[in-house]
Amino acid sequence: MLLQLAWKNIWRNKRRSLILILSAIVGIWGGVASNGIVIGMWETTIEAAINRELSHIQIHHPKFRDEKLLSQNIPRINEVREILKQAPFIKNYCERLIIEGMASSPVSAGGVRIFAIDPSKEKEMTSISQKVIAGTYFGRLKNNEILIGNRLAEKLKLKLNSKVILSFQDLQNNLVSSAFRVSGIYKTESLNYDGITVFVKKDDIATLLGTDTLVHEVAIRVANVAHIDTLRNYLKSKIDFAKVEDWKEIAPEFALVQGILYLELNIFIGIILFALLFGISNTIMMSVFERIREFGVLMAVGMKRIRLFMMIIMESVFLLFTGGTIGTLIGYLTIEFYSKRGIDLSILEEGMAAYGMPAILYPTLPWHMYVSLFLMMLVTAFIAAVSPAIKATRLKPAEAIRMY
C-alpha cells in the first residue's frame, strides 16, 4: 500500500518528475559510459603489456631484475622444467635469454635489450609475431636473424636485410660482437618497447657465448586468469631457489594505477549523484509543501509519522532509481556494443603509443562498479529526502489542516 501510494505521488506533477528522471538518465548514462571507456582503456593497456612481454607469471634469478647481469641465470633450470611439467593450470611457457647490449648500424648506435628466444614457443606466448609490419617473424634466413622494432629501425636507419651489429659482454666480461640481418620489423602499442627491444634466436646467441644452458627468464601463461594466484603460490612453494612473480608484482605500477582508477571513477559517479541530489531534494521539498494539508489529514486519521517518513523516502528512491536504472541500462548496452566493436582512436595512435596504449579501445565495466553505483544511488536518494521527510513528520495535524 505504501509503495503504491509513493509511486502515485511522484506522478502528481508529471512535468517536474519527468525532467528530474531525464536528468538522472542522461547523468548516469554519461557516467557509466565514461567509466567503461576509461576502465576499458586501462584494461586494454594491461592486456597489451601482458601479451607483449609480461605474460602472467615469470621466473628469474633472485637478483636478475635488479642487476640484469648475464651471469644471473635461473639456477637448477632442469628442476624448474620438471616442476613446470607437473604444475596445474599452465597453458604454455617459454624460456628466454635476456642481454643488455648495443645495436650499431652504419649511421647510428643505441642501447638495446636482446631477447634470445625459441621463435616457435615465443609465438605462443606473445603477440610479437602478429605485430610484424615488414618481412617475417623468423625463417627468412638460416642464421643470425634479428627482429627489431619500428622505432629502432627508424633510429638506426635499418630496412629488411640490413646488417646490424650486436655487442655485449660475455660471461668472462669480454666484449662480444656479431653481425645480424634484419628479417622482420615489428610495431607494438608501445614506442618505448619498439625502440629498445630486439629478438634473436637462442641458438645464435648460444654459439657466441659458447653455452646453451643459460636461461634468464621463464615466462608462463595460464588458460584462465582466475588461476594466476593459485599457480603463483604453487610455484613459490616448489621453487625456493628462484624468484616467482605474477604480472602485478613485475609491473606494480599497473596494479597501483588500476586501484586508484576505480577510486577516482567512483568519486566521478559520486559527483554526478551529488549534483542530482539537489534536484531531487528540491523536488521532494516542493512536493511536501504542496501536500502539507494532505499530510495533516493522513496523520489525523491515524497514519504514524514513521510511515509518513518512509513514504517520502520511497518517493525519492523511486525518482532516482527510475532515471538511474534506465541510464545504467543504456550505459551497459553502450559498453556492450563497443566492447565487441571497439573504439578506433587511430588518429591519436602516436600519442597513445608513448604510454603503451593501443589505438583501439574496448570499453568494459566490472560488475562491482554497477553494485557500487546502485548503493550510491540508494544513499543519495535517502539523503535528498531526509530533510523534507523530517519537516513533514514534525507537522501538527490540526495546524496543517487549518493553515494550509
Contacts in CASP RR format, 6 or more apart in sequence:
PFRMAT RR
TARGET T0000
AUTHOR 0000-0000-0000
METHOD contacts of the structure
MODEL  1
MLLQLAWKNIWRNKRRSLILILSAIVGIWGGVASNGIVIGMWETTIEAAI
NRELSHIQIHHPKFRDEKLLSQNIPRINEVREILKQAPFIKNYCERLIIE
GMASSPVSAGGVRIFAIDPSKEKEMTSISQKVIAGTYFGRLKNNEILIGN
RLAEKLKLKLNSKVILSFQDLQNNLVSSAFRVSGIYKTESLNYDGITVFV
KKDDIATLLGTDTLVHEVAIRVANVAHIDTLRNYLKSKIDFAKVEDWKEI
APEFALVQGILYLELNIFIGIILFALLFGISNTIMMSVFERIREFGVLMA
VGMKRIRLFMMIIMESVFLLFTGGTIGTLIGYLTIEFYSKRGIDLSILEE
GMAAYGMPAILYPTLPWHMYVSLFLMMLVTAFIAAVSPAIKATRLKPAEA
IRMY
2 307 0 8 1.000
2 310 0 8 1.000
2 311 0 8 1.000
2 314 0 8 1.000
3 314 0 8 1.000
5 311 0 8 1.000
6 311 0 8 1.000
6 312 0 8 1.000
6 314 0 8 1.000
6 315 0 8 1.000
6 318 0 8 1.000
7 314 0 8 1.000
7 318 0 8 1.000
9 287 0 8 1.000
9 291 0 8 1.000
9 311 0 8 1.000
9 315 0 8 1.000
10 17 0 8 1.000
10 287 0 8 1.000
10 315 0 8 1.000
10 318 0 8 1.000
10 319 0 8 1.000
11 17 0 8 1.000
12 287 0 8 1.000
12 290 0 8 1.000
13 287 0 8 1.000
13 290 0 8 1.000
16 283 0 8 1.000
16 286 0 8 1.000
17 283 0 8 1.000
17 319 0 8 1.000
20 276 0 8 1.000
20 279 0 8 1.000
20 280 0 8 1.000
20 283 0 8 1.000
20 319 0 8 1.000
21 319 0 8 1.000
21 322 0 8 1.000
21 323 0 8 1.000
21 326 0 8 1.000
22 323 0 8 1.000
23 276 0 8 1.000
23 279 0 8 1.000
24 276 0 8 1.000
24 319 0 8 1.000
24 320 0 8 1.000
24 322 0 8 1.000
24 323 0 8 1.000
24 324 0 8 1.000
24 326 0 8 1.000
24 327 0 8 1.000
25 323 0 8 1.000
25 324 0 8 1.000
25 326 0 8 1.000
25 327 0 8 1.000
25 330 0 8 1.000
26 327 0 8 1.000
27 272 0 8 1.000
27 276 0 8 1.000
27 327 0 8 1.000
28 272 0 8 1.000
28 323 0 8 1.000
28 324 0 8 1.000
28 327 0 8 1.000
28 328 0 8 1.000
28 331 0 8 1.000
28 373 0 8 1.000
28 377 0 8 1.000
29 327 0 8 1.000
29 328 0 8 1.000
29 330 0 8 1.000
29 331 0 8 1.000
29 334 0 8 1.000
30 272 0 8 1.000
30 331 0 8 1.000
31 268 0 8 1.000
31 269 0 8 1.000
31 272 0 8 1.000
32 269 0 8 1.000
32 327 0 8 1.000
32 328 0 8 1.000
32 331 0 8 1.000
32 332 0 8 1.000
32 334 0 8 1.000
32 335 0 8 1.000
32 365 0 8 1.000
32 373 0 8 1.000
33 331 0 8 1.000
33 334 0 8 1.000
33 335 0 8 1.000
33 363 0 8 1.000
34 268 0 8 1.000
35 265 0 8 1.000
35 268 0 8 1.000
35 269 0 8 1.000
35 365 0 8 1.000
35 369 0 8 1.000
36 335 0 8 1.000
36 363 0 8 1.000
36 364 0 8 1.000
36 365 0 8 1.000
37 338 0 8 1.000
37 343 0 8 1.000
37 361 0 8 1.000
37 363 0 8 1.000
38 261 0 8 1.000
38 265 0 8 1.000
39 261 0 8 1.000
39 262 0 8 1.000
39 265 0 8 1.000
39 363 0 8 1.000
39 364 0 8 1.000
39 365 0 8 1.000
39 366 0 8 1.000
39 369 0 8 1.000
40 361 0 8 1.000
40 362 0 8 1.000
40 363 0 8 1.000
40 364 0 8 1.000
41 357 0 8 1.000
41 361 0 8 1.000
42 257 0 8 1.000
42 258 0 8 1.000
42 261 0 8 1.000
43 362 0 8 1.000
43 364 0 8 1.000
44 357 0 8 1.000
44 358 0 8 1.000
44 360 0 8 1.000
44 361 0 8 1.000
44 362 0 8 1.000
45 189 0 8 1.000
45 254 0 8 1.000
45 355 0 8 1.000
45 356 0 8 1.000
45 357 0 8 1.000
45 358 0 8 1.000
46 247 0 8 1.000
46 254 0 8 1.000
46 258 0 8 1.000
48 127 0 8 1.000
48 188 0 8 1.000
48 189 0 8 1.000
48 190 0 8 1.000
48 356 0 8 1.000
48 357 0 8 1.000
48 358 0 8 1.000
49 190 0 8 1.000
49 247 0 8 1.000
49 251 0 8 1.000
49 254 0 8 1.000
49 356 0 8 1.000
50 56 0 8 1.000
50 247 0 8 1.000
51 126 0 8 1.000
51 127 0 8 1.000
52 126 0 8 1.000
52 127 0 8 1.000
52 128 0 8 1.000
52 188 0 8 1.000
52 189 0 8 1.000
52 190 0 8 1.000
52 193 0 8 1.000
53 126 0 8 1.000
53 193 0 8 1.000
53 197 0 8 1.000
54 247 0 8 1.000
54 250 0 8 1.000
54 251 0 8 1.000
55 125 0 8 1.000
55 126 0 8 1.000
55 219 0 8 1.000
55 220 0 8 1.000
55 221 0 8 1.000
55 247 0 8 1.000
56 220 0 8 1.000
56 221 0 8 1.000
56 222 0 8 1.000
56 225 0 8 1.000
56 228 0 8 1.000
56 231 0 8 1.000
56 246 0 8 1.000
56 247 0 8 1.000
57 219 0 8 1.000
57 220 0 8 1.000
57 222 0 8 1.000
57 228 0 8 1.000
57 231 0 8 1.000
57 232 0 8 1.000
57 235 0 8 1.000
57 244 0 8 1.000
57 245 0 8 1.000
57 246 0 8 1.000
57 247 0 8 1.000
58 217 0 8 1.000
58 218 0 8 1.000
58 219 0 8 1.000
58 220 0 8 1.000
58 244 0 8 1.000
58 245 0 8 1.000
58 247 0 8 1.000
58 250 0 8 1.000
59 74 0 8 1.000
59 80 0 8 1.000
59 217 0 8 1.000
59 218 0 8 1.000
59 220 0 8 1.000
59 235 0 8 1.000
59 239 0 8 1.000
59 242 0 8 1.000
59 243 0 8 1.000
59 244 0 8 1.000
59 245 0 8 1.000
60 72 0 8 1.000
60 74 0 8 1.000
60 216 0 8 1.000
60 217 0 8 1.000
60 242 0 8 1.000
60 243 0 8 1.000
60 245 0 8 1.000
61 72 0 8 1.000
61 73 0 8 1.000
61 74 0 8 1.000
61 75 0 8 1.000
61 216 0 8 1.000
61 242 0 8 1.000
61 243 0 8 1.000
62 242 0 8 1.000
62 243 0 8 1.000
63 69 0 8 1.000
63 72 0 8 1.000
64 72 0 8 1.000
64 73 0 8 1.000
64 216 0 8 1.000
64 217 0 8 1.000
64 243 0 8 1.000
65 243 0 8 1.000
65 250 0 8 1.000
68 98 0 8 1.000
68 100 0 8 1.000
70 99 0 8 1.000
70 168 0 8 1.000
70 169 0 8 1.000
70 170 0 8 1.000
70 171 0 8 1.000
70 214 0 8 1.000
71 171 0 8 1.000
72 216 0 8 1.000
73 213 0 8 1.000
73 214 0 8 1.000
73 215 0 8 1.000
73 216 0 8 1.000
74 80 0 8 1.000
74 215 0 8 1.000
74 216 0 8 1.000
74 217 0 8 1.000
74 218 0 8 1.000
74 242 0 8 1.000
75 241 0 8 1.000
75 242 0 8 1.000
76 241 0 8 1.000
76 242 0 8 1.000
77 95 0 8 1.000
77 213 0 8 1.000
77 215 0 8 1.000
80 218 0 8 1.000
80 239 0 8 1.000
80 242 0 8 1.000
83 235 0 8 1.000
83 238 0 8 1.000
83 239 0 8 1.000
84 90 0 8 1.000
84 93 0 8 1.000
84 218 0 8 1.000
84 220 0 8 1.000
87 231 0 8 1.000
87 234 0 8 1.000
87 235 0 8 1.000
87 238 0 8 1.000
88 227 0 8 1.000
88 230 0 8 1.000
88 231 0 8 1.000
88 234 0 8 1.000
89 222 0 8 1.000
89 223 0 8 1.000
89 224 0 8 1.000
89 227 0 8 1.000
89 230 0 8 1.000
89 231 0 8 1.000
90 220 0 8 1.000
90 221 0 8 1.000
90 222 0 8 1.000
90 223 0 8 1.000
90 231 0 8 1.000
91 221 0 8 1.000
91 222 0 8 1.000
91 223 0 8 1.000
92 121 0 8 1.000
92 124 0 8 1.000
92 125 0 8 1.000
92 220 0 8 1.000
92 221 0 8 1.000
93 121 0 8 1.000
93 125 0 8 1.000
93 218 0 8 1.000
93 219 0 8 1.000
93 220 0 8 1.000
93 221 0 8 1.000
94 117 0 8 1.000
94 118 0 8 1.000
94 121 0 8 1.000
94 122 0 8 1.000
94 124 0 8 1.000
94 125 0 8 1.000
94 218 0 8 1.000
94 219 0 8 1.000
95 118 0 8 1.000
95 121 0 8 1.000
95 202 0 8 1.000
95 215 0 8 1.000
95 217 0 8 1.000
95 218 0 8 1.000
96 115 0 8 1.000
96 116 0 8 1.000
96 117 0 8 1.000
96 122 0 8 1.000
96 202 0 8 1.000
96 215 0 8 1.000
96 216 0 8 1.000
96 217 0 8 1.000
96 218 0 8 1.000
96 219 0 8 1.000
97 114 0 8 1.000
97 115 0 8 1.000
97 116 0 8 1.000
97 117 0 8 1.000
97 202 0 8 1.000
97 205 0 8 1.000
97 206 0 8 1.000
97 214 0 8 1.000
97 215 0 8 1.000
97 216 0 8 1.000
98 113 0 8 1.000
98 114 0 8 1.000
98 115 0 8 1.000
98 116 0 8 1.000
98 216 0 8 1.000
98 217 0 8 1.000
99 113 0 8 1.000
99 114 0 8 1.000
99 116 0 8 1.000
99 168 0 8 1.000
99 205 0 8 1.000
100 111 0 8 1.000
100 112 0 8 1.000
100 113 0 8 1.000
100 114 0 8 1.000
100 168 0 8 1.000
101 111 0 8 1.000
101 112 0 8 1.000
101 113 0 8 1.000
101 114 0 8 1.000
101 166 0 8 1.000
101 167 0 8 1.000
101 168 0 8 1.000
102 109 0 8 1.000
102 110 0 8 1.000
102 111 0 8 1.000
102 112 0 8 1.000
102 166 0 8 1.000
102 167 0 8 1.000
102 168 0 8 1.000
103 109 0 8 1.000
103 110 0 8 1.000
103 111 0 8 1.000
103 112 0 8 1.000
103 148 0 8 1.000
103 152 0 8 1.000
103 156 0 8 1.000
103 164 0 8 1.000
103 165 0 8 1.000
103 166 0 8 1.000
103 167 0 8 1.000
103 198 0 8 1.000
104 110 0 8 1.000
104 156 0 8 1.000
104 164 0 8 1.000
104 165 0 8 1.000
104 167 0 8 1.000
105 156 0 8 1.000
105 157 0 8 1.000
105 158 0 8 1.000
105 162 0 8 1.000
105 163 0 8 1.000
105 164 0 8 1.000
105 165 0 8 1.000
106 157 0 8 1.000
107 156 0 8 1.000
107 157 0 8 1.000
108 155 0 8 1.000
108 156 0 8 1.000
108 157 0 8 1.000
109 156 0 8 1.000
110 155 0 8 1.000
110 156 0 8 1.000
111 196 0 8 1.000
112 152 0 8 1.000
112 166 0 8 1.000
112 195 0 8 1.000
112 196 0 8 1.000
112 197 0 8 1.000
112 198 0 8 1.000
113 196 0 8 1.000
113 197 0 8 1.000
113 198 0 8 1.000
114 166 0 8 1.000
114 168 0 8 1.000
114 198 0 8 1.000
114 200 0 8 1.000
114 205 0 8 1.000
115 197 0 8 1.000
115 198 0 8 1.000
115 199 0 8 1.000
115 200 0 8 1.000
116 199 0 8 1.000
116 200 0 8 1.000
116 201 0 8 1.000
116 202 0 8 1.000
116 204 0 8 1.000
116 205 0 8 1.000
116 206 0 8 1.000
117 199 0 8 1.000
117 200 0 8 1.000
117 201 0 8 1.000
117 202 0 8 1.000
118 201 0 8 1.000
118 202 0 8 1.000
119 129 0 8 1.000
119 137 0 8 1.000
119 138 0 8 1.000
119 139 0 8 1.000
119 199 0 8 1.000
119 201 0 8 1.000
122 128 0 8 1.000
122 129 0 8 1.000
122 199 0 8 1.000
123 129 0 8 1.000
123 137 0 8 1.000
124 221 0 8 1.000
125 219 0 8 1.000
125 221 0 8 1.000
127 188 0 8 1.000
128 137 0 8 1.000
128 147 0 8 1.000
128 186 0 8 1.000
128 188 0 8 1.000
128 199 0 8 1.000
129 137 0 8 1.000
131 186 0 8 1.000
131 187 0 8 1.000
131 188 0 8 1.000
132 147 0 8 1.000
132 184 0 8 1.000
132 185 0 8 1.000
132 186 0 8 1.000
133 150 0 8 1.000
133 185 0 8 1.000
133 186 0 8 1.000
133 187 0 8 1.000
134 159 0 8 1.000
134 160 0 8 1.000
134 184 0 8 1.000
134 185 0 8 1.000
135 160 0 8 1.000
135 183 0 8 1.000
135 184 0 8 1.000
135 185 0 8 1.000
136 183 0 8 1.000
136 184 0 8 1.000
137 147 0 8 1.000
137 184 0 8 1.000
138 145 0 8 1.000
138 147 0 8 1.000
138 183 0 8 1.000
138 201 0 8 1.000
139 145 0 8 1.000
139 183 0 8 1.000
140 183 0 8 1.000
140 184 0 8 1.000
141 181 0 8 1.000
141 183 0 8 1.000
143 204 0 8 1.000
144 178 0 8 1.000
144 179 0 8 1.000
144 180 0 8 1.000
144 181 0 8 1.000
144 200 0 8 1.000
144 204 0 8 1.000
145 180 0 8 1.000
145 181 0 8 1.000
145 183 0 8 1.000
145 200 0 8 1.000
145 201 0 8 1.000
145 204 0 8 1.000
146 164 0 8 1.000
146 166 0 8 1.000
146 180 0 8 1.000
146 181 0 8 1.000
146 182 0 8 1.000
146 183 0 8 1.000
146 184 0 8 1.000
146 198 0 8 1.000
146 199 0 8 1.000
146 200 0 8 1.000
147 182 0 8 1.000
147 183 0 8 1.000
147 184 0 8 1.000
147 185 0 8 1.000
147 186 0 8 1.000
147 198 0 8 1.000
147 199 0 8 1.000
147 200 0 8 1.000
148 156 0 8 1.000
148 158 0 8 1.000
148 164 0 8 1.000
148 182 0 8 1.000
148 184 0 8 1.000
148 185 0 8 1.000
148 186 0 8 1.000
148 198 0 8 1.000
148 199 0 8 1.000
149 185 0 8 1.000
149 186 0 8 1.000
149 187 0 8 1.000
149 188 0 8 1.000
149 194 0 8 1.000
149 195 0 8 1.000
149 197 0 8 1.000
149 198 0 8 1.000
150 185 0 8 1.000
150 186 0 8 1.000
150 187 0 8 1.000
150 194 0 8 1.000
151 191 0 8 1.000
151 194 0 8 1.000
151 195 0 8 1.000
152 158 0 8 1.000
152 194 0 8 1.000
152 195 0 8 1.000
152 196 0 8 1.000
152 197 0 8 1.000
152 198 0 8 1.000
153 159 0 8 1.000
153 182 0 8 1.000
153 185 0 8 1.000
155 195 0 8 1.000
156 164 0 8 1.000
158 164 0 8 1.000
158 182 0 8 1.000
158 185 0 8 1.000
159 182 0 8 1.000
160 182 0 8 1.000
160 183 0 8 1.000
160 184 0 8 1.000
160 185 0 8 1.000
161 181 0 8 1.000
161 182 0 8 1.000
162 181 0 8 1.000
162 182 0 8 1.000
163 179 0 8 1.000
163 180 0 8 1.000
163 181 0 8 1.000
163 182 0 8 1.000
164 179 0 8 1.000
164 180 0 8 1.000
164 181 0 8 1.000
164 182 0 8 1.000
165 177 0 8 1.000
165 178 0 8 1.000
165 179 0 8 1.000
165 180 0 8 1.000
166 177 0 8 1.000
166 178 0 8 1.000
166 180 0 8 1.000
166 198 0 8 1.000
166 200 0 8 1.000
167 175 0 8 1.000
167 176 0 8 1.000
167 177 0 8 1.000
168 175 0 8 1.000
168 176 0 8 1.000
169 175 0 8 1.000
169 176 0 8 1.000
170 176 0 8 1.000
170 208 0 8 1.000
170 209 0 8 1.000
171 209 0 8 1.000
171 211 0 8 1.000
176 208 0 8 1.000
176 209 0 8 1.000
178 204 0 8 1.000
178 208 0 8 1.000
180 200 0 8 1.000
180 204 0 8 1.000
186 194 0 8 1.000
187 194 0 8 1.000
188 194 0 8 1.000
189 352 0 8 1.000
189 353 0 8 1.000
189 356 0 8 1.000
189 357 0 8 1.000
189 358 0 8 1.000
189 359 0 8 1.000
190 353 0 8 1.000
190 356 0 8 1.000
191 350 0 8 1.000
191 353 0 8 1.000
191 354 0 8 1.000
191 356 0 8 1.000
192 354 0 8 1.000
192 356 0 8 1.000
193 356 0 8 1.000
202 212 0 8 1.000
203 212 0 8 1.000
206 212 0 8 1.000
206 214 0 8 1.000
220 231 0 8 1.000
222 228 0 8 1.000
222 231 0 8 1.000
228 246 0 8 1.000
228 247 0 8 1.000
229 246 0 8 1.000
232 244 0 8 1.000
232 245 0 8 1.000
232 246 0 8 1.000
235 244 0 8 1.000
236 244 0 8 1.000
247 254 0 8 1.000
248 254 0 8 1.000
248 255 0 8 1.000
262 369 0 8 1.000
265 369 0 8 1.000
266 369 0 8 1.000
266 372 0 8 1.000
266 376 0 8 1.000
269 372 0 8 1.000
269 373 0 8 1.000
269 376 0 8 1.000
270 376 0 8 1.000
270 380 0 8 1.000
273 376 0 8 1.000
273 377 0 8 1.000
273 380 0 8 1.000
274 380 0 8 1.000
276 320 0 8 1.000
276 380 0 8 1.000
277 380 0 8 1.000
277 383 0 8 1.000
277 384 0 8 1.000
278 384 0 8 1.000
279 384 0 8 1.000
280 316 0 8 1.000
280 319 0 8 1.000
280 320 0 8 1.000
280 380 0 8 1.000
280 381 0 8 1.000
280 384 0 8 1.000
280 385 0 8 1.000
281 383 0 8 1.000
281 384 0 8 1.000
281 385 0 8 1.000
281 387 0 8 1.000
281 388 0 8 1.000
283 319 0 8 1.000
284 312 0 8 1.000
284 315 0 8 1.000
284 316 0 8 1.000
284 319 0 8 1.000
284 384 0 8 1.000
284 385 0 8 1.000
284 388 0 8 1.000
284 389 0 8 1.000
285 387 0 8 1.000
285 388 0 8 1.000
285 391 0 8 1.000
287 315 0 8 1.000
287 388 0 8 1.000
288 295 0 8 1.000
288 312 0 8 1.000
288 388 0 8 1.000
288 389 0 8 1.000
288 391 0 8 1.000
288 392 0 8 1.000
292 392 0 8 1.000
292 395 0 8 1.000
292 400 0 8 1.000
292 403 0 8 1.000
292 404 0 8 1.000
293 400 0 8 1.000
293 401 0 8 1.000
293 404 0 8 1.000
295 308 0 8 1.000
295 392 0 8 1.000
295 395 0 8 1.000
295 400 0 8 1.000
296 395 0 8 1.000
296 397 0 8 1.000
296 400 0 8 1.000
296 401 0 8 1.000
297 397 0 8 1.000
297 400 0 8 1.000
297 401 0 8 1.000
298 308 0 8 1.000
299 305 0 8 1.000
299 308 0 8 1.000
299 395 0 8 1.000
299 397 0 8 1.000
299 400 0 8 1.000
300 397 0 8 1.000
300 398 0 8 1.000
300 401 0 8 1.000
305 393 0 8 1.000
306 393 0 8 1.000
308 389 0 8 1.000
308 392 0 8 1.000
308 393 0 8 1.000
309 389 0 8 1.000
309 390 0 8 1.000
309 392 0 8 1.000
309 393 0 8 1.000
312 385 0 8 1.000
312 388 0 8 1.000
312 389 0 8 1.000
312 392 0 8 1.000
313 381 0 8 1.000
313 382 0 8 1.000
313 385 0 8 1.000
313 386 0 8 1.000
313 389 0 8 1.000
315 385 0 8 1.000
316 381 0 8 1.000
316 382 0 8 1.000
316 384 0 8 1.000
316 385 0 8 1.000
317 378 0 8 1.000
317 381 0 8 1.000
317 382 0 8 1.000
317 385 0 8 1.000
319 381 0 8 1.000
320 377 0 8 1.000
320 380 0 8 1.000
320 381 0 8 1.000
320 384 0 8 1.000
321 377 0 8 1.000
321 378 0 8 1.000
321 381 0 8 1.000
324 377 0 8 1.000
328 370 0 8 1.000
328 373 0 8 1.000
328 374 0 8 1.000
332 365 0 8 1.000
332 370 0 8 1.000
334 363 0 8 1.000
335 363 0 8 1.000
335 364 0 8 1.000
335 365 0 8 1.000
338 362 0 8 1.000
338 363 0 8 1.000
339 362 0 8 1.000
339 363 0 8 1.000
339 364 0 8 1.000
340 362 0 8 1.000
342 360 0 8 1.000
342 361 0 8 1.000
342 362 0 8 1.000
342 363 0 8 1.000
343 360 0 8 1.000
343 361 0 8 1.000
343 362 0 8 1.000
343 363 0 8 1.000
344 359 0 8 1.000
344 360 0 8 1.000
345 352 0 8 1.000
345 359 0 8 1.000
345 360 0 8 1.000
345 361 0 8 1.000
346 359 0 8 1.000
346 360 0 8 1.000
348 359 0 8 1.000
349 359 0 8 1.000
352 358 0 8 1.000
352 359 0 8 1.000
353 359 0 8 1.000
END
